[in-house]
Amino acid sequence: MAKGFNLESFNRDRGGAQHEQGDVEIDDKFYGCKRRKKVPRWILPEKEELGVVFRGDGMKPFISLPLENYLLLLSLIK
């Protein structure tokens, strides 16, 4: 999907190799990949929201947004 946005990307965890820096590399940055049958509904955007910002007590904030939107942002700053 990242290559569709002209981003250099590699799957670094093929065959369960468990790459020490992350599962996927996109433009020299590493990302983990998690897959579940169901994800918590509170973490998904609703209404007209683009994404969801969330955090736990004493933690840094994170954002949940569609991958296509994130890849578009990466391609625009490249």
C-alpha positions as CSV (number, residue, x, y, z in Angstrom):
1,M,0.0,0.0,0.0
2,A,2.9,2.4,0.8
3,K,4.4,1.9,-2.6
4,G,1.2,3.3,-4.1
5,F,2.1,6.6,-2.4
6,N,5.7,6.4,-3.9
7,L,7.1,5.5,-0.5
8,E,9.9,3.0,-0.1
9,S,8.7,0.1,2.0
10,F,9.7,-3.4,3.0
11,N,8.1,-6.2,5.0
12,R,10.8,-7.0,7.6
13,D,9.0,-9.8,9.4
14,R,8.5,-12.4,6.6
15,G,8.4,-15.9,7.8
16,G,8.4,-15.0,11.4
17,A,11.9,-13.7,11.3
18,Q,11.0,-11.1,14.0
19,H,13.1,-8.2,12.9
20,E,14.5,-6.4,15.9
21,Q,13.4,-2.9,14.8
22,G,9.9,-3.6,13.6
23,D,7.6,-5.5,11.2
24,V,7.4,-3.0,8.4
25,E,9.9,-0.4,7.2
26,I,8.5,2.7,5.4
27,D,11.0,5.4,4.3
28,D,13.6,4.3,6.9
29,K,11.1,4.2,9.8
30,F,9.9,1.0,11.4
31,Y,6.4,0.1,12.4
32,G,4.9,-2.9,14.2
33,C,1.9,-4.7,12.8
34,K,-0.9,-6.0,14.9
35,R,-3.9,-7.9,13.6
36,R,-7.0,-8.9,15.6
37,K,-10.4,-10.2,14.6
38,K,-11.9,-7.2,16.4
39,V,-10.4,-4.0,17.7
40,P,-11.9,-1.9,20.5
41,R,-14.6,0.4,19.0
42,W,-13.5,3.4,21.0
43,I,-10.2,3.4,19.1
44,L,-11.9,3.8,15.7
45,P,-13.0,7.2,14.3
46,E,-16.7,7.9,14.4
47,K,-19.0,10.7,13.1
48,E,-17.0,13.0,10.8
49,E,-13.7,12.4,12.7
50,L,-10.5,11.7,10.7
51,G,-8.9,9.9,13.6
52,V,-8.8,9.3,17.3
53,V,-6.2,10.7,19.8
54,F,-5.9,8.6,22.9
55,R,-3.7,8.0,25.9
56,G,-3.5,6.1,29.1
57,D,-2.7,7.8,32.5
58,G,0.9,8.9,32.5
59,M,1.4,7.9,28.9
60,K,2.2,9.9,25.7
61,P,-0.8,10.4,23.4
62,F,-1.2,8.3,20.3
63,I,-3.4,8.6,17.2
64,S,-5.5,6.0,15.4
65,L,-6.3,6.9,11.8
66,P,-6.8,5.1,8.5
67,L,-3.5,3.9,7.1
68,E,-4.2,5.6,3.7
69,N,-4.4,9.0,5.4
70,Y,-1.1,8.4,7.3
71,L,0.6,7.3,4.1
72,L,-0.7,10.4,2.3
73,L,0.8,12.6,5.0
74,L,4.1,10.8,4.8
75,S,4.1,11.3,1.0
76,L,3.3,15.0,1.3
77,I,6.3,15.7,3.6
78,K,8.7,13.7,1.5
